[in-house]
Amino acid sequence: MAKFMNAELIKIRDNLVCGHCSCVFIGSDSQAWKVKYEQKTVYCSAVCRTAATRNRLQKPIPSNICQHCNKEFFSRTSKQFCNLQCYTSSNKMKEHIKTISEKSTGFTYMSEESKNFLAEKNRARAKLSRINVNCLDCGNEINKIKSSRKKFCDVGCYRSYMAKRFDRFIANPQRMALPQCYDEFLDKEELSCPFDNCNWVGKHLSLHVNQTHGVNALDFKRAMGFNLSTGVISKDLADYLRKRALVGVAIQQDATALENARNKISNIVRYVSLESIEHQKKSRFVLNSEVGCLRFCIGCGVEFNQSSIFGRTLYCSKKCRSDAYNKKARKTTGERNRNSDGTFAAH
């Protein structure tokens, strides 16, 4: 029996959310019906459905203790912290930032001398059209324009640096959907297959998954949480492909036609990968730790380091903010006196 599709059901069908990779996709009438009237979870592909079922049924046994929150967590390799937030909030990261700052400036972290030194350094750089900097990973010299934030030779050096700075300390369960450590996963000479009972190890993981397990690259990347533009290949193979001379279609800089072709055959409306979210967190933390942002609390006047360089935090803590708001309210309404029975006296 055909289901009646009204305007509401059509809108739901064209904006379904995958229960595994959280992408927005155009589904079938049956999926829209199940979401509307049966409150069921739908998936953008069979791969995402299988991955979600596997993650729901498999409950790994915790084998490590986080050094920051003291909670037990599971990781295939021995790690010190359960997630990225615990690592960036730990004393180990604070000491690392302090050490790096003292080596680069010669002053203690976020002192007045350090801030003046960085200001002079930035003004000197602004006078040059191009500057030379060293790659943070391999140390090779990079010539870049003064306004560019480029710090690495290529994406290979970027992944290697992020893996050594963050991922080597963070738990990596490496189930079908990787919750973290994407840089560490791709910063290897050989990749392993995440499917059950598959002991394959090699260079080109997405090609193996397609040929052996019958899963196309786009579905596999969404199920694993990778960017759709990420090549799921080993580090040395990625370096080789990047250094190849561009010929044929690859030499064309305009990718509009290819992008339009992908959009026509794909039912995906919007997709935000776990890899991009992880990179945003890492990059934001690196930027905040290098630049720093000191503020003075307007409530108590104490100097504090703002958690992000974006925006302007007015209070050093939630308690200080609440006290300031309460004090302002008392000035507006006046002090309230209580009666003998505990109720407030009328003004």
Summary of the structure (lengths in Angstrom):
residues: 347
radius of gyration: 26.3
end to end distance: 69.4
largest distance: 89.6
contacts: 893
relative contact order: 0.09
helix: 45%
strand: 11%
